Structure formats: C-alpha cells, structure tokens
C-alpha cells in the first residue's frame, strides 16, 4: 500500500461532515490512470441519510472520467482499523477486481490489509444478471 494513499485519505478525513456521530472517515482510491480520488463521510440530520467516504471517492473517480479502482485506503479515528460497510463493499466491487488491495488504517498508525474479494466473498456481479432483459446493462 502506498503511503501517499493513506496520507490523502487522512487529509480528506479531517474535512468530513460528521456533526451527529463525530466519527470522521476518509477514503482514497487510486484508479487505473494513477489518479487519486478522495471522499469523506457526509452526515445529514435525517440520519442515516448520509454518504460514506468510499462512496464519495467512487463518485469523484467517475466524475473525473475514471472507472477502474486499483487500490483503496480508508482511515478513521477508531481503536482498530474500520472496514468499509456492506454497501460500500459492493460499491467497491463494482469498480475493482477481487485482488485489489484495501488498506484500513487508524489515525494513530494501525493498519489492516485485505482485498476487495476477501471483504466481499460471494459478491453479486453482472454475471448474475445473465438472464436480464435484453439491452439492460
């Protein structure tokens, strides 16, 4: 895992809007182009109608014209590294292969390394939709 990806995730974590939980999360993803895309959690008074850091980073990647993730970093101020939620695991799997590395970190330097495939075994994929209506994505 590149230290620059963890540092980028930590920088954006400080910008998270988390007035309700107080739990700021930052995510950085490196796309196949080599660009780094950032996201932080954004809460809403209609909790839990917020946005996760990983989803924000994916949206930034797509908005920049990239569509393939090759590396992920997530950081939070927890007592242990915090993994992406279930929904974000599926979102990551949409744009990343099973072997894509995911590093989860804490602000005090603990890290836990995994892969997209290990975080979401048996993931739902486009191949499960082989009988979908013609013309469907």
Secondary structure, DSSP 8 states (H G I E B T S, - for coil): --HHHHHHHHHHHTT-B-TTT---EEEEEEETTS-EEEEE-B--SSTT--B-HHHHHHHHHHHTT---EEEEEEEESSSS-----HHHHHHHHHHEEEEEEEEEEETTS-EEEEEHHHHTTT---GGGGTTS-TT--
